[in-house]
């Protein structure tokens, strides 16, 4: 979907990296290695996005760190498009409306860190979760978004015990009641 509008694969990777979670940051060589792209192509995209005001940067330890400019007027729209691109909006809407009594939804793994991936891993926190409905929702959503979806369900009490073992850099809360 997004690749039909934006032909630069590097730009798409950067949008996912910076706009899925505005706390994500990156520097030129790190992003080039992460994306498997040349530093030149990453530099060009970083410069274009910074000149447009979509990214802001600051020096840190001899490196120039970039992050999304959450104050940019288009930030909410771009973030919404990125969430649609990875399939979060459709999944969240289904989870919230018909799943039972969810209290929180977390994206974990590479996507939570802003690295585009064919896999989506979720943690669903709540009580009385309808497992059959969730399984049908996941099967339908996987076809729609073209990603494999894995999930784990925890009661709020179980999550309180287990959340300490999650990698905070690869955990993004995407919904809370």
C-alpha positions as CSV (number, residue, x, y, z in Angstrom):
1,X,0.0,0.0,0.0
2,X,2.5,2.6,1.1
3,X,5.1,1.4,-1.4
4,X,2.7,2.3,-4.2
5,X,2.7,6.0,-3.0
6,X,6.3,6.2,-1.9
7,X,8.8,4.5,-4.2
8,X,11.8,4.9,-1.9
9,X,12.2,1.8,0.2
10,X,14.6,3.6,2.5
11,X,12.0,6.4,3.1
12,X,9.3,3.8,4.0
13,X,11.7,2.1,6.4
14,X,12.5,5.5,8.0
15,X,8.8,6.4,8.3
16,X,8.2,3.1,10.1
17,X,11.3,3.6,12.3
18,X,10.5,7.1,13.4
19,X,6.7,7.5,13.2
20,X,5.5,4.3,14.7
21,X,7.0,5.3,18.0
22,X,8.2,8.9,18.3
23,X,10.6,7.9,21.0
24,X,12.7,6.0,18.5
25,X,15.9,7.7,17.4
26,X,18.7,6.7,15.1
27,X,21.9,7.9,13.6
28,X,23.2,7.7,10.0
29,X,25.5,4.6,10.2
30,X,23.2,2.7,12.5
31,X,20.2,3.2,10.3
32,X,22.2,2.3,7.2
33,X,23.3,-1.0,8.9
34,X,19.8,-1.7,10.2
35,X,18.1,-1.1,6.8
36,X,20.9,-2.8,4.8
37,X,21.2,0.4,2.7
38,X,24.1,2.6,1.8
39,X,25.0,5.5,4.1
40,X,24.5,7.8,1.1
41,X,20.9,6.8,0.4
42,X,20.1,7.0,4.1
43,X,21.8,10.4,4.4
44,X,19.7,11.8,1.4
45,X,16.5,10.6,3.0
46,X,17.4,12.0,6.5
47,X,18.3,15.3,4.9
48,X,15.1,15.5,3.0
49,X,12.9,14.6,6.0
50,X,14.8,17.0,8.2
51,X,14.5,19.9,5.7
52,X,10.8,19.2,5.5
53,X,10.6,19.5,9.3
54,X,9.5,15.9,9.7
55,X,12.6,14.9,11.7
56,X,14.6,16.9,14.2
57,X,18.2,16.1,15.1
58,X,20.8,16.8,17.8
59,X,24.4,15.9,18.4
60,X,25.1,13.2,20.9
61,X,28.5,11.7,21.5
62,X,29.9,12.8,18.2
63,X,26.9,11.4,16.3
64,X,23.9,13.2,14.9
65,X,20.8,11.6,16.3
66,X,17.5,11.9,14.4
67,X,13.9,11.5,15.7
68,X,10.4,12.3,14.5
69,X,9.3,15.9,15.1
70,X,6.1,15.2,17.0
71,X,5.2,18.9,16.8
72,X,5.0,18.9,13.0
73,X,1.4,19.5,11.8
74,X,1.4,16.3,9.8
75,X,2.8,14.1,12.5
76,X,-0.5,12.6,13.6
77,X,-1.5,11.9,10.0
78,X,1.8,10.3,9.1
79,X,1.7,8.2,12.3
80,X,-1.8,7.1,11.4
81,X,-0.7,6.1,7.9
82,X,2.3,4.1,9.3
83,X,0.0,2.3,11.7
84,X,-2.4,1.4,8.9
85,X,0.6,0.3,6.8
86,X,1.7,-2.2,9.4
87,X,-1.9,-3.2,10.2
88,X,-2.2,-1.9,13.7
89,X,-5.4,0.2,13.2
90,X,-7.5,-2.7,11.9
91,X,-6.3,-5.1,14.6
92,X,-6.8,-2.6,17.5
93,X,-10.3,-1.8,16.3
94,X,-11.2,-5.4,16.3
95,X,-9.6,-6.1,19.7
96,X,-11.2,-3.1,21.4
97,X,-14.7,-3.6,20.0
98,X,-15.3,-7.4,20.2
99,X,-12.6,-9.3,22.1
100,X,-13.9,-9.3,25.6
101,X,-12.4,-7.1,28.3
102,X,-9.0,-6.0,27.1
103,X,-7.1,-3.4,29.2
104,X,-3.9,-3.0,27.1
105,X,-2.3,-4.0,23.9
106,X,1.4,-4.1,23.3
107,X,3.4,-4.4,20.1
108,X,6.7,-6.3,20.8
109,X,9.7,-7.2,18.7
110,X,11.2,-5.5,15.7
111,X,8.1,-3.5,14.7
112,X,7.9,-2.0,18.2
113,X,11.4,-0.7,17.7
114,X,10.5,0.7,14.3
115,X,12.1,-1.9,12.2
116,X,9.8,-3.1,9.4
117,X,9.2,-6.9,9.7
118,X,7.0,-9.5,8.1
119,X,6.0,-10.6,11.7
120,X,3.9,-8.8,14.2
121,X,4.1,-9.9,17.8
122,X,1.4,-8.7,20.3
123,X,0.7,-9.0,24.0
124,X,-2.9,-8.7,24.9
125,X,-3.7,-7.9,28.5
126,X,-7.2,-8.4,29.8
127,X,-9.9,-10.7,31.3
128,X,-12.4,-12.8,29.6
129,X,-10.7,-12.7,26.2
130,X,-12.6,-14.5,23.5
131,X,-9.9,-16.9,22.1
132,X,-12.0,-18.2,19.2
133,X,-12.8,-14.6,18.1
134,X,-9.2,-13.6,18.5
135,X,-8.0,-16.6,16.3
136,X,-10.5,-15.7,13.6
137,X,-9.5,-12.0,13.8
138,X,-5.8,-12.8,13.5
139,X,-6.4,-15.1,10.5
140,X,-8.4,-12.4,8.7
141,X,-6.0,-9.6,9.6
142,X,-2.9,-11.6,8.5
143,X,-4.4,-11.9,5.0
144,X,-5.3,-8.2,4.9
145,X,-2.0,-6.8,6.1
146,X,0.3,-9.5,4.7
147,X,2.1,-10.1,8.0
148,X,2.3,-13.1,10.3
149,X,0.7,-12.3,13.7
150,X,1.8,-13.9,16.9
151,X,0.2,-13.1,20.2
152,X,0.2,-13.9,23.9
153,X,-2.6,-13.2,26.3
154,X,-2.1,-12.3,29.9
155,X,-4.5,-11.3,32.7
156,X,-3.5,-8.0,34.3
157,X,-2.1,-9.9,37.3
158,X,0.0,-12.1,35.1
159,X,1.3,-9.2,33.1
160,X,2.3,-7.4,36.3
161,X,4.6,-10.4,37.0
162,X,5.9,-10.9,33.5
163,X,6.3,-7.4,32.1
164,X,9.7,-7.0,33.9
165,X,11.2,-9.6,31.5
166,X,10.2,-7.6,28.4
167,X,12.9,-5.7,26.5
168,X,11.7,-2.1,27.0
169,X,13.3,-1.0,23.6
170,X,11.2,-3.6,21.8
171,X,7.9,-3.0,23.6
172,X,5.4,-0.4,22.5
173,X,2.0,0.1,24.2
174,X,-0.4,0.8,21.4
175,X,-3.7,0.9,23.3
176,X,-4.9,1.2,26.9
177,X,-8.3,1.2,28.4
